Amino acid sequence: MRQLGEVGPEVSAIGLGCMPMSGSYGSADEADSIATINRALDLGINLLDTADVYGTGHNEELVGRAIRDRRNEVVLATKFGFVPGTDGSPTGINGRPEYVREACEASLRRLGVDTIDLYQQHRVDPETPIEETVGALAELVKEGKVRFIGLSEALAPDLRRAAAVHPISSVQSEYSLLERGVEDEVLPACDELGIGFLPFAPLVRGLLAGSLTATTELSDSDYRSDNRFPRVSPEHRAANAALAQEVQEIAAARSATPGQVALAWLLSRRPWIVPIPGTKRVAYLEDNAGAPAVQLTPEDEQRLDALAGRVQGERYGGGQQRLNRVASPPLSPSA
């Protein structure tokens, strides 16, 4: 178990990202997904992370059904802010106070709960001062609809501005052996402010776990089949899979799996880091659950630290790039 920031809940050292259960990485079987959630709870993995945009509401409904009889075992986290287009893909971000409340009420209905444990702004709205968004979230905390507030992909200055309005329990961002962009400013800000950190895509969308290889054939419905995530696109996947092979070599020497090594490396960075690898399969969940038991040597960590300098491709491609790590506008002097 780990404390998620100075004011946040106590959660399992590894969480469960539920996004793949709504078709983002190819088709998903609902019965298998619910079985995966129940197995997570059986193993003591209590942090479940979803969002209103995953499957355009389907993911929250699925999670709600899965935990209906086990609500007291769950730290339930969801996110708001992306505005879906006609095909469900995000087209923009909305952090206006009235939208925050509207989105929360909708998520509560889909999840079938009275309170969201950790409610997170999915991306910073470049048109709305973050003080206004967090102020609306603070009102939801006062009303008992939300217990803790989190952010996702926020920059360090925005973390400071947000924390000045209300305590922030956590921030999500991509962080892995191959993606180290949060280390210079965001993680030090979390240290300074007492904010926990939830790395998403900690296994680089299956690449570091070995479930996605240079030769894996992906369906058209799999988000990894186009250039949305260049590091696992056909152009760069073979080169980055070679880096994953080095993780495999370390794992073999530690009687572990490569996914466990990649997660253990993250756990070693800070005591308040809680990776949230996404999966829809029990076998992968059980593998991830073994990560806290893996002990890496200083030599292992030195070798792993060097991998990011050789990664090929950007984090996001196309229109996705404009939705990530943007700054909040200044608060109006009259506000």
WOFEN-V368110 format. One line per field, one symbol per residue. psi: psi as a letter, one per 40 degrees, with the letter a starting at -180 (. if undefined). burial: I if it has 16 or more other ideal C-beta (glycine too) atoms within 10 Angstrom, else O. A space follows every 10 residues. Layout:
psi=???
burial=???
This chain:
psi=iihgideaih iidhahhede efedfaihhd dddddddddd ddeehehhha idehffdddd ddddddedef deehhhhiii dhhiadeeih eahheidddd dddddddddd dfidhhdhhh hdihheehhd dddddddddd ddeeehdihi ihfiiddddd dddedihhdi hiihhidehe dedddddddd ddefhihghi feeffeddee ehidehhiid ehdeeafdgd deiddedddd dddddddddd ddeefiiddd dddddddedi eehgighhie hdddddddde deehhiiddd dddddeddee iiiidiiaed deehfiiiii hhde.
burial=OIIIIOIIIO IIIIIIIIII IIIIIOOIOO OOIIIIIIII IOIOIIIIII IIIIIOIIII IIIIOIIOOO OOOIIIIIII IIOOOOOIOI OOIIIOOOII IOIIOOIIOI IOIOIIIIII IIIIIOOIII IIIIIIIOII IOOOIIIIII IIIIIIOIIO IIIOIIIIII IIIIIIIIII OIOOOIIOII OOIIIIIIII IIIIIIIIII IIOOOOOIOO OIIIIOIIII IIIOOIIOOI IOIIOIIIOI IOOOOIIIII IIIIIIIOIO OIIIIIIIII IIOIIOIIII IIOIOIOOOI OOOIOOIOOO IIIOIIIOOI OOIOIIOIOO OOOOO
